[in-house]
Amino acid sequence: MGLIIPATEVHHVVPVESAGDRERMTRLAYDPGNLVSLCPTCHTERHRQLRSHSASEKRRRAKEEAAAFWRKVEKGGGIF
């Protein structure tokens, strides 16, 4: 049997710092569609995995995730 640990931390799927301006940063920070609940161990592991790639790969992935987020926003979903 697996161990069930409560999700007590929030992770931003698209990093807030990937936004180009303050308004978009605010939207990314508080949009429920950009948040995922994780247990502390999983949250630490998620960040460890993200840092294990090169800087260029992290930038590419952040741009890709941000583009997907804004496509969702444009369709009318995901914002407050």
Protein Blocks (a to p, Z undefined) as FASTA:
>chain_A
ZZddddfbdcdfbafklpmbfklmmmmmmmmklgccddfklmmmmmmmmmmpcfklmmmm
mmmmmmmmmmmmmnopaiZZ
